[in-house]
Amino acid sequence: MSAELQKELSRRLGPRARFGEPMSRHTTWGVGGPAWCLARVHNPEEAAWLVRVCGQAGRSFKPLGRGSNLLVGDAGYPGVMIRLGGALGGMTTGPGGLQCGGGAFLPGVVRLAARLGLAGLEWAAGIPASLGGAVATNAGAHGEDMAQLTAQVTLLDPAGQVQEVPGQSLPAGYRFRRLPAGSLVLGVRLALSPAAPRQVERRRQALLALRRARQPLAARTAGSVFKNPPGDYAGRLIEAAGLKGLAVGDAVVSRTHANFIENRGRATAADVLALINTVTLKVMDSFSVRLEPEIEMVGIA
Ligand SMILES: Cc1cc2nc3c(=O)[nH]c(=O)nc-3n(C[C@H](O)[C@H](O)[C@H](O)COP(=O)(O)OP(=O)(O)OC[C@H]3O[C@@H](n4cnc5c(N)ncnc54)[C@H](O)[C@@H]3O)c2cc1C
């Protein structure tokens, strides 16, 4: 069955289906073992075909954005990681507003919105995500988030059916969005407000500068590792517990922002996980607060 699926994917996608592809090349942390397959699809028909053939072959699949919120285990992922490219990474404007593919690079969408004089997305400057990933995780900052800006979502369900749904029909909360199980965000129409381009660009630049000053943007990280507990900040608790600089192998609690873990070079997923577990225990010991991960673990029991 596996060999047949491999042949079918190779026949249709050619070099866009890569078998045994190390996920360390596709996560911002730079860790993670091989995916059985990493497949890049370029249009809705290809995406629908791919989820259908995976379903028929009993092979699991998972949408992959920019891997900026993922800790993939060293043993990798035994299914198909689906990346959206081609037309599914594009951006267009029309009477309905800004329409983007789920694979569009979020910082590019933020820059385009500023150029067009569309306000509302400036908080996302500097988040190295795909738009689909940002919608699926309900990315946010400074009290704003994707859910507030998602007018309409093009969803692909696991049976290969494409449907348009209003953004407000998808329940959302702090770093949480409920999408129908197994679905992919193929496209998004954003609800942004007209404003003077210069004003939008100024706010984008200001928020980006703030992020650069406070976060280790040049290091290999996955952003905030833990969610902020109610009424407090995970970074404040980790710093107050004296954990800045704590390391396991090449994984180290950032000295710039304690809620970030940097890969100094050769960290493995096991190193990062061990550090996450240690930080969780030490914060619990110090403050009786249980930190919950904001990052998602894949292929980690
Ligand atoms: C330097 C840095 C700064 C960051 N700052 C922030 C911040 O300010 N706020 C914040 O919220 N996050 C932040 N993050 C975390 C991360 O960028 C977000 O969680 C982001 O939304 C993840 O997007 P992604 O495309 O990388 O998704 P991935 O990490 O690839 O995937 C995350 C989840 O989304 C799913 N997914 C991905 N694409 C799709 C799709 N098309 N359809 C359906 N599901 C999909 C995946 O299956 C997975 O479950 C930061 C990360 C870094 C490295």
PDBQT file of the ligand as one rigid body, heavy atoms in Angstrom, charges set to zero:
ROOT
HETATM    1  C1  LIG A 401      10.153  34.428  15.925  1.00  0.00    +0.000 C 
HETATM    2  C2  LIG A 401       8.745  33.954  16.131  1.00  0.00    +0.000 A 
HETATM    3  C3  LIG A 401       7.799  34.824  16.609  1.00  0.00    +0.000 A 
HETATM    4  C4  LIG A 401       6.490  34.402  16.814  1.00  0.00    +0.000 A 
HETATM    5  N1  LIG A 401       5.572  35.288  17.275  1.00  0.00    +0.000 NA
HETATM    6  C5  LIG A 401       4.274  34.901  17.436  1.00  0.00    +0.000 A 
HETATM    7  C6  LIG A 401       3.291  35.838  17.895  1.00  0.00    +0.000 A 
HETATM    8  O1  LIG A 401       3.558  37.008  18.147  1.00  0.00    +0.000 OA
HETATM    9  N2  LIG A 401       2.024  35.383  18.041  1.00  0.00    +0.000 N 
HETATM   10  C7  LIG A 401       1.667  34.091  17.766  1.00  0.00    +0.000 A 
HETATM   11  O2  LIG A 401       0.485  33.746  17.896  1.00  0.00    +0.000 OA
HETATM   12  N3  LIG A 401       2.583  33.196  17.339  1.00  0.00    +0.000 NA
HETATM   13  C8  LIG A 401       3.882  33.567  17.167  1.00  0.00    +0.000 A 
HETATM   14  N4  LIG A 401       4.811  32.657  16.727  1.00  0.00    +0.000 N 
HETATM   15  C9  LIG A 401       4.427  31.247  16.540  1.00  0.00    +0.000 C 
HETATM   16  C10 LIG A 401       3.987  30.872  15.117  1.00  0.00    +0.000 C 
HETATM   17  O3  LIG A 401       4.564  31.733  14.154  1.00  0.00    +0.000 OA
HETATM   18  C11 LIG A 401       2.471  30.884  14.968  1.00  0.00    +0.000 C 
HETATM   19  O4  LIG A 401       1.862  29.926  15.812  1.00  0.00    +0.000 OA
HETATM   20  C12 LIG A 401       2.035  30.641  13.527  1.00  0.00    +0.000 C 
HETATM   21  O5  LIG A 401       0.668  30.911  13.409  1.00  0.00    +0.000 OA
HETATM   22  C13 LIG A 401       2.322  29.234  13.006  1.00  0.00    +0.000 C 
HETATM   23  O6  LIG A 401       2.193  29.272  11.603  1.00  0.00    +0.000 OA
HETATM   24  P1  LIG A 401       2.937  28.244  10.643  1.00  0.00    +0.000 P 
HETATM   25  O7  LIG A 401       2.510  28.537   9.271  1.00  0.00    +0.000 OA
HETATM   26  O8  LIG A 401       4.380  28.243  10.890  1.00  0.00    +0.000 OA
HETATM   27  O9  LIG A 401       2.259  26.887  11.119  1.00  0.00    +0.000 OA
HETATM   28  P2  LIG A 401       2.979  25.513  11.500  1.00  0.00    +0.000 P 
HETATM   29  O10 LIG A 401       3.869  25.732  12.663  1.00  0.00    +0.000 OA
HETATM   30  O11 LIG A 401       3.549  24.894  10.288  1.00  0.00    +0.000 OA
HETATM   31  O12 LIG A 401       1.698  24.682  11.962  1.00  0.00    +0.000 OA
HETATM   32  C14 LIG A 401       1.006  25.045  13.140  1.00  0.00    +0.000 C 
HETATM   33  C15 LIG A 401      -0.357  24.326  13.141  1.00  0.00    +0.000 C 
HETATM   34  O13 LIG A 401      -1.164  24.864  12.105  1.00  0.00    +0.000 OA
HETATM   35  C16 LIG A 401      -1.585  23.825  11.223  1.00  0.00    +0.000 C 
HETATM   36  N5  LIG A 401      -1.614  24.391   9.882  1.00  0.00    +0.000 N 
HETATM   37  C17 LIG A 401      -0.595  24.965   9.203  1.00  0.00    +0.000 A 
HETATM   38  N6  LIG A 401      -1.023  25.369   7.990  1.00  0.00    +0.000 NA
HETATM   39  C18 LIG A 401      -2.324  25.026   7.917  1.00  0.00    +0.000 A 
HETATM   40  C19 LIG A 401      -3.310  25.155   6.910  1.00  0.00    +0.000 A 
HETATM   41  N7  LIG A 401      -3.071  25.727   5.735  1.00  0.00    +0.000 N 
HETATM   42  N8  LIG A 401      -4.564  24.680   7.169  1.00  0.00    +0.000 NA
HETATM   43  C20 LIG A 401      -4.863  24.097   8.362  1.00  0.00    +0.000 A 
HETATM   44  N9  LIG A 401      -3.971  23.947   9.349  1.00  0.00    +0.000 NA
HETATM   45  C21 LIG A 401      -2.715  24.410   9.128  1.00  0.00    +0.000 A 
HETATM   46  C22 LIG A 401      -0.524  22.739  11.371  1.00  0.00    +0.000 C 
HETATM   47  O14 LIG A 401      -1.019  21.451  10.988  1.00  0.00    +0.000 OA
HETATM   48  C23 LIG A 401      -0.249  22.824  12.854  1.00  0.00    +0.000 C 
HETATM   49  O15 LIG A 401      -1.252  22.150  13.578  1.00  0.00    +0.000 OA
HETATM   50  C24 LIG A 401       6.134  33.063  16.525  1.00  0.00    +0.000 A 
HETATM   51  C25 LIG A 401       7.111  32.180  16.024  1.00  0.00    +0.000 A 
HETATM   52  C26 LIG A 401       8.396  32.616  15.826  1.00  0.00    +0.000 A 
HETATM   53  C27 LIG A 401       9.419  31.660  15.272  1.00  0.00    +0.000 C 
ENDROOT
TORSDOF 0
